[in-house]
Amino acid sequence: MVDVVFQRNGVARIGGARKRSSLRVAMKRKSTAAFLMTLPLILLIAILVIYPAFYSLHLATLNKSMQRFVGLGNFEFLFKRETFWLVVKQSCIFAITAVVFKALIGFIVAHFVHNIPAKGQRKWRGMLLVPWVIPPAMSTLAWLWLFDPSYSAFNYTLSFFGIGPISWTGDPDWARFSVILVNIWYGAPFFMIMYLASLKCGH
């Protein structure tokens, strides 16, 4: 009886080991198949993203005629120009201001929508997602009309308060404000959805 029990235990151990080894083989096969299925995408990213990035770095080390290697000379010339630092300043102002206000507005609106009863949330989510859903071409044309120097809807509204016409796209400061405003209007719903999803998961 003892021998029979030991034999059964041995068979069970061998069967379990075989199952584990077959499971490992199957997992390796699945991972290999998954890698082969993603390989075209990896190659596409390498061709369209990685290669152009390295090639642009190579071009940045050549002179204007693209015939002589100048090393970091182009970058030294760029860093000494005031226009470059002006662009960096404007880009930082745009990025920081737009991201902060998009995150802040999205956070506030997400809490507002989250506290609405469940029946009305779908309607509010649909309306608040309109800026993010409509095609950019349509929204761009609408904003161009709103910022038009002659027929601006903003200037028409401000005229009732005695405020003169504003050159929304002609003045550098107002142009920066206009670009940031449009970016916030377009991106705030995305932040709202992320915050709303995290609030739903928390409850």
Buried (B, 14 or more C-beta within 10 A) or exposed (E): EEEEEEEEEEEEEEEEEEEEEEEEEEEEEEEEEEEEEEEEEEEEEEEEEEEEEEEEEEEBBBEEEEEEEBEEBBEEEEEEEEEEEEEEEEEEEBEEBBBEBBBEBBBEBBEEBBEEEEEEBEEEBEEBBEBBEEEEEEBEEEBEEBBBEEEBEBBEEBEEEEEEEBBBBEEEEBBBBBBBBBBBBBBBBBBBBBBBEEBEEEE
